[in-house]
């Protein structure tokens, strides 16, 4: 059976609620159907909590406000190469920074894009613009 390849992408090396949720998703994945990859910063502190085999890809995802331009484009090209090399089918952008790097992949690859965020966003950019780049959006809101 051909395995579906999922790339989880996160900007945070520290564990918070979003990272805990991602760890649970990864640990509960059916490995008979999926092969998992995680793109995260070097020295990510919570990787020992992932109990299933994942291929680790180290990369810092800097603030787009501070690194928009050549550095941002370089990272997009690097991510695109990772997708091609590993034949990724689904990209799971975790948190609020990852979609800046992953959203363009909807048009630069054949991947399905999932954005999983847990923050209240009162931004038209997040609420209206990013939807055109996503296959699916998971959002949690504290009531």
LINBEL-V194973 format. One record per residue. N is the residue number from 1. RES is the residue in three letters. SS is DSSP state (a for helix, b for strand, c for the rest). PSI is psi in degrees with one decimal (none if undefined). Layout:
n=[N	N]
res=[RES	RES]
ss=[SS	SS]
psi=[PSI	PSI]
//
This chain:
n=[1	2	3	4	5	6	7	8	9	10	11	12	13	14	15	16	17	18	19	20	21	22	23	24	25	26	27	28	29	30	31	32	33	34	35	36	37	38	39	40	41	42	43	44	45	46	47	48	49	50	51	52	53	54	55	56	57	58	59	60	61	62	63	64	65	66	67	68	69	70	71	72	73	74	75	76	77	78	79	80	81	82	83	84	85	86	87	88	89	90	91	92	93	94	95	96	97	98	99	100	101	102	103	104	105	106	107	108	109	110	111	112	113	114	115	116	117	118	119	120	121	122	123	124	125	126	127	128	129	130	131	132	133	134	135	136	137	138	139	140	141	142	143]
res=[UNK	UNK	UNK	UNK	UNK	UNK	UNK	UNK	UNK	UNK	UNK	UNK	UNK	UNK	UNK	UNK	UNK	UNK	UNK	UNK	UNK	UNK	UNK	UNK	UNK	UNK	UNK	UNK	UNK	UNK	UNK	UNK	UNK	UNK	UNK	UNK	UNK	UNK	UNK	UNK	UNK	UNK	UNK	UNK	UNK	UNK	UNK	UNK	UNK	UNK	UNK	UNK	UNK	UNK	UNK	UNK	UNK	UNK	UNK	UNK	UNK	UNK	UNK	UNK	UNK	UNK	UNK	UNK	UNK	UNK	UNK	UNK	UNK	UNK	UNK	UNK	UNK	UNK	UNK	UNK	UNK	UNK	UNK	UNK	UNK	UNK	UNK	UNK	UNK	UNK	UNK	UNK	UNK	UNK	UNK	UNK	UNK	UNK	UNK	UNK	UNK	UNK	UNK	UNK	UNK	UNK	UNK	UNK	UNK	UNK	UNK	UNK	UNK	UNK	UNK	UNK	UNK	UNK	UNK	UNK	UNK	UNK	UNK	UNK	UNK	UNK	UNK	UNK	UNK	UNK	UNK	UNK	UNK	UNK	UNK	UNK	UNK	UNK	UNK	UNK	UNK	UNK	UNK]
ss=[c	c	c	b	b	b	b	b	b	b	c	c	c	c	c	c	a	a	a	a	a	a	a	a	a	a	a	c	c	c	c	c	c	b	b	b	b	b	b	b	c	c	c	c	c	c	a	a	a	c	c	c	c	c	b	b	b	b	c	c	c	c	c	a	a	a	a	c	c	a	a	a	a	a	a	a	a	a	a	a	a	a	a	a	a	a	c	c	c	b	b	b	b	b	c	c	c	a	a	a	a	a	c	c	a	a	a	a	c	c	c	b	b	b	b	b	b	c	c	c	c	c	c	a	a	a	a	a	a	a	a	a	a	c	c	b	b	b	b	c	c	c	c]
psi=[137.4	127.9	140.4	133.0	122.9	128.8	113.9	134.2	127.5	150.3	-13.0	130.6	-12.0	151.3	124.6	-164.8	-39.6	-42.5	-36.7	-42.3	-43.4	-41.0	-44.4	-44.2	-46.4	-46.7	-22.6	7.4	139.5	105.2	-6.8	-16.7	-23.2	147.1	133.9	143.4	149.2	125.4	116.8	166.9	153.9	150.1	31.5	129.3	-22.4	8.5	-27.3	-14.5	-10.3	117.9	2.0	158.4	127.7	150.1	124.0	130.4	115.0	127.0	133.3	134.5	95.3	163.6	129.1	-30.5	-35.2	-22.0	22.6	139.2	-136.7	-44.1	-43.7	-47.3	-39.0	-44.1	-39.3	-43.4	-41.7	-43.5	-41.8	-41.9	-38.6	-42.8	-45.9	-49.2	-42.1	2.0	49.0	137.6	-36.8	135.6	127.6	101.9	119.8	121.6	-161.4	-16.3	-35.9	-38.7	-25.3	-31.7	-27.0	-32.9	-43.8	-20.1	-18.2	-34.6	-13.0	-1.7	-179.9	15.8	148.0	138.5	127.0	130.1	122.9	104.1	159.1	10.9	150.0	121.4	113.1	41.3	129.3	-33.3	-51.7	-44.0	-29.6	-37.6	-48.4	-24.0	-24.9	-11.2	-2.3	147.9	-36.1	148.1	126.3	125.4	139.6	143.4	131.7	126.4	none]
//
